[in-house]
Amino acid sequence: MEADKSLHTTAKDASGPEEEAKKTAAATQQANRLPEVRLVVMGWRWPGKSLTGNTILGREEFRLERAAEFCVTRQTEVQGRQVTVVDTPGWFSAQDTPPSYKQEIVRGASLCPPGPHAFLLVIPVGMFTEVDRARLEEHVSLFGEQVWRHTIVVFTWAEVLRTISIERYIRREGKDLKWVLEKCKRRYFVINNSIFGEHPQVGHLMERVEKMVAEEGHYTPEEMVKEKKPLDENQNPTRDVRELGARPKQNSGLGLSKTMEVEPLSSE
């Protein structure tokens, strides 16, 4: 009887720290919980940027078949939180982004006052090059250097990795992708945009955002104003943007469906 009692006590004691850790994590999560979450989604034209916005909203609000030239703002409720999503115009992989597009991208931060809790930087799983890193830095820096403190990388199309973990993929891609992740303190999230309706990952993403806000606060447009730089003084603002219809990068290794191809801008 004494032996049985001893075993019972030992088992109880062994589960104690684990239970305490769970309670502490739950308490922290509850303390971090925000009644409202404001998100700005940014990235290339074709990597699933607008699709990620639709996944968060749980419905199709951002159009996928056209190249958007203006920010679009939509709202929904996720597990009791009011969530605002701003979808910004995507930039181009190999062509200069017109200054008017850059100004519109920057305007996205002012469409969810007093400022976004997080910037979701959408990067498709595939070949990430030095050129990609330079283009990404060029556009993210429009919001000022402090934007990295409020940025989470969201990987899309991770299904193509199959048995390869995202950590292994990151190591394999080398210094350019690692540079991006280091800039945002290795905050990243993998999302499956092929699930429609109520998405089990969206709640986890909200918790990740809340944890970051607890550590960093939220972004305010004033942070950008302090570091404001002129937009592409050497570019020709009269360039015809209709030639800039986006297409997936060559040799990306991603079998993107036809629905993800973006038509050139209309003249309307």
matplotlib code that plots the C-alpha trace (Angstrom):
import matplotlib.pyplot as plt

x = [0.0, 2.8, 4.6, 1.4, 1.0, 4.6, 4.2, 1.0, 2.7, 5.7, 3.4, 1.5, 4.8, 6.1, 3.0, 3.2, 5.7, 4.1, 0.7, 2.1, 3.8, 0.4, -1.4, 1.3, 1.2, -2.6, -2.5, 0.1, -2.0, -5.0, -3.1, -1.8, -5.2, -6.3, -10.0, -8.9, -6.1, -5.1, -3.0, -1.3, -0.5, 2.3, 4.5, 4.9, 2.1, 1.8, 2.8, -0.6, -0.8, -4.4, -5.2, -3.7, -6.0, -8.9, -7.8, -7.7, -11.1, -12.6, -14.1, -13.2, -12.9, -9.7, -9.8, -7.2, -7.6, -6.6, -3.5, -4.7, -3.4, -5.2, -5.3, -8.4, -9.6, -11.9, -12.9, -14.1, -14.2, -11.8, -12.4, -14.0, -11.4, -12.3, -9.7, -9.0, -7.0, -5.5, -4.3, -1.7, -0.7, 1.9, 5.3, 7.0, 9.7, 11.9, 10.4, 10.4, 7.4, 5.8, 6.0, 2.3, 2.1, 4.7, 2.8, -0.3, 1.5, 2.7, -0.9, -1.9, -0.5, -2.9, -6.0, -6.2, -5.8, -4.0, -1.7, -1.3, -0.4, 1.5, 2.8, 2.4, 5.2, 4.0, 6.8, 6.1, 8.1, 10.4, 13.7, 14.6, 17.4, 19.6, 17.4, 14.3, 15.9, 16.8, 13.3, 11.8, 14.1, 13.4, 9.6, 9.5, 11.9, 9.2, 7.6, 10.9, 13.5, 11.3, 8.7, 10.8, 9.9, 6.3, 6.7, 5.9, 7.0, 4.1, 5.2, 2.7, 2.7, 4.6, 2.6, 5.2, 7.8, 6.0, 8.3, 10.8, 10.3, 10.1, 13.2, 15.2, 13.9, 15.1, 18.6, 18.7, 17.7, 20.8, 21.8, 19.3, 16.2, 18.0, 18.7, 15.0, 14.1, 16.8, 15.5, 12.1, 13.7, 12.9, 9.1, 7.5, 4.3, 3.4, -0.2, -2.1, -4.3, -6.1, -8.4, -11.6, -14.0, -13.1, -9.4, -7.7, -4.4, -5.9, -6.4, -2.8, -1.7, -3.7, -1.9, 1.5, 0.5, -0.6, 2.6, 4.6, 2.5, 3.1, 6.9, 7.0, 3.8, 2.0, 3.4, 2.4, 2.7, 4.8, 7.6, 7.7, 7.6, 10.7, 12.7, 10.8, 12.7, 11.7, 10.1, 12.3, 13.5, 15.3, 12.4, 10.2, 6.7, 5.1, 6.0, 3.0, 2.0, -0.1, 3.1, 3.7, 1.3, 2.8, 3.7, 5.4, 9.2, 10.8, 12.3, 10.6, 9.7, 6.2, 3.4, 1.1, -2.4, -3.8, -6.0, -3.0, -1.8, -2.5, -3.9, -2.3, -4.0, -7.0, -7.0, -10.2]
y = [0.0, 2.4, 1.6, 2.3, 5.6, 6.5, 5.8, 7.9, 10.8, 10.6, 10.6, 13.6, 15.5, 14.7, 16.2, 19.3, 21.4, 20.5, 21.5, 24.7, 25.5, 25.1, 27.3, 30.0, 29.8, 30.1, 33.0, 34.8, 34.2, 35.7, 38.7, 39.3, 39.0, 42.0, 43.0, 44.2, 43.2, 45.4, 43.8, 45.1, 42.4, 43.1, 41.2, 40.5, 40.4, 36.7, 34.8, 34.4, 37.8, 38.5, 34.9, 35.0, 38.0, 35.9, 33.0, 35.3, 36.7, 33.3, 34.4, 35.9, 39.6, 40.5, 39.8, 37.4, 37.8, 41.4, 43.4, 45.8, 49.3, 50.5, 49.3, 47.4, 47.2, 44.5, 43.4, 40.2, 38.6, 35.8, 34.1, 37.2, 39.6, 42.3, 41.8, 44.5, 43.4, 45.9, 44.3, 46.5, 46.6, 44.0, 45.0, 43.5, 40.9, 42.2, 45.6, 49.0, 49.7, 53.0, 55.8, 56.0, 52.3, 52.8, 55.7, 53.6, 50.8, 53.2, 54.6, 51.1, 51.8, 54.7, 52.8, 51.0, 53.8, 54.3, 51.9, 48.3, 45.7, 43.7, 43.7, 40.3, 39.9, 37.1, 35.1, 32.0, 28.9, 28.5, 30.0, 33.1, 35.0, 38.1, 40.1, 39.0, 40.2, 43.5, 44.1, 43.1, 45.4, 48.3, 48.1, 47.2, 50.1, 52.5, 52.2, 53.0, 50.8, 50.3, 48.3, 45.2, 45.2, 44.7, 42.3, 38.6, 36.6, 34.4, 31.5, 30.4, 27.4, 25.4, 22.3, 21.9, 21.0, 17.8, 16.0, 18.9, 21.0, 24.8, 25.0, 22.8, 24.9, 28.1, 26.6, 25.4, 28.8, 30.4, 33.9, 36.0, 34.5, 34.3, 38.0, 38.7, 36.5, 38.0, 41.5, 40.5, 38.5, 35.2, 35.6, 33.5, 31.6, 28.9, 29.1, 26.8, 28.9, 25.9, 25.6, 27.7, 28.9, 28.5, 28.0, 26.3, 28.2, 31.7, 31.7, 30.6, 33.5, 36.0, 34.7, 35.1, 38.7, 39.3, 37.9, 40.3, 43.3, 42.4, 42.6, 45.4, 47.4, 48.4, 50.4, 54.0, 56.0, 58.6, 56.0, 56.2, 60.0, 60.3, 58.3, 59.5, 59.2, 60.5, 57.8, 56.9, 60.4, 58.9, 56.9, 58.2, 58.7, 58.9, 55.2, 53.3, 51.0, 48.8, 47.1, 45.9, 43.0, 40.5, 36.9, 34.3, 34.2, 31.8, 28.6, 29.2, 25.5, 26.4, 24.8, 27.8, 27.4, 29.6, 31.3, 32.9, 34.5, 38.2, 40.1, 43.4, 46.5, 47.6, 51.1, 52.0]
z = [0.0, 0.9, -2.4, -4.3, -2.5, -3.2, -6.9, -7.0, -5.3, -7.7, -10.7, -9.4, -8.7, -12.2, -13.8, -11.6, -13.5, -16.8, -15.6, -14.1, -17.4, -19.3, -16.8, -17.1, -20.9, -20.8, -18.4, -20.6, -23.7, -22.0, -20.8, -24.3, -25.9, -27.9, -28.5, -31.9, -34.3, -37.2, -40.0, -43.1, -45.7, -48.1, -50.7, -54.3, -56.9, -57.0, -53.9, -52.3, -50.6, -51.3, -50.8, -47.3, -46.6, -47.7, -45.5, -42.4, -43.2, -43.9, -47.2, -50.5, -50.1, -52.0, -55.7, -57.0, -60.7, -61.1, -60.3, -57.6, -57.6, -54.5, -50.9, -49.8, -46.2, -44.8, -41.4, -39.7, -36.2, -35.2, -31.9, -30.3, -31.8, -34.3, -37.1, -39.7, -42.8, -45.3, -48.6, -50.2, -53.9, -54.6, -56.0, -59.0, -59.1, -61.9, -62.8, -61.1, -59.0, -60.0, -57.3, -57.2, -56.3, -53.6, -52.1, -52.1, -50.3, -47.6, -47.3, -46.1, -42.6, -42.2, -43.1, -39.7, -37.2, -34.8, -36.7, -37.6, -34.9, -37.5, -41.0, -42.6, -45.1, -47.5, -49.0, -51.2, -50.6, -53.6, -54.8, -52.8, -54.4, -53.7, -56.1, -54.2, -50.9, -52.4, -53.8, -50.5, -48.5, -51.0, -50.3, -46.7, -45.9, -47.2, -43.7, -42.0, -40.3, -37.2, -39.3, -38.9, -35.1, -36.2, -39.0, -39.3, -42.3, -43.6, -45.8, -48.5, -50.8, -48.2, -49.4, -52.2, -49.5, -48.7, -46.3, -45.9, -42.8, -43.0, -40.8, -43.3, -46.2, -44.5, -44.0, -47.6, -49.0, -47.5, -46.4, -48.3, -46.7, -43.3, -43.5, -43.9, -40.9, -38.7, -39.5, -37.9, -35.1, -36.8, -36.5, -39.1, -39.7, -42.3, -43.6, -45.9, -48.1, -49.6, -46.6, -47.0, -44.3, -40.7, -40.6, -37.7, -38.3, -38.2, -34.4, -33.9, -36.2, -34.1, -31.0, -32.7, -33.5, -29.9, -28.5, -30.8, -29.7, -26.1, -26.8, -29.3, -29.2, -32.4, -35.3, -35.7, -39.0, -37.0, -37.0, -40.7, -40.8, -38.6, -41.3, -44.4, -47.6, -51.1, -53.3, -56.2, -57.3, -60.3, -61.6, -64.4, -62.9, -66.4, -67.1, -68.4, -65.6, -67.9, -69.0, -65.4, -65.3, -62.8, -63.6, -61.4, -61.4, -63.8, -62.4, -59.1, -58.8, -57.9, -59.9, -59.5, -60.8, -63.6, -61.1, -59.5, -62.7, -62.6, -65.6, -66.7, -65.4, -67.4, -68.9, -67.1]

ax = plt.figure().add_subplot(projection="3d")
ax.plot(x, y, z, "-o")
ax.set_aspect("equal")
plt.show()
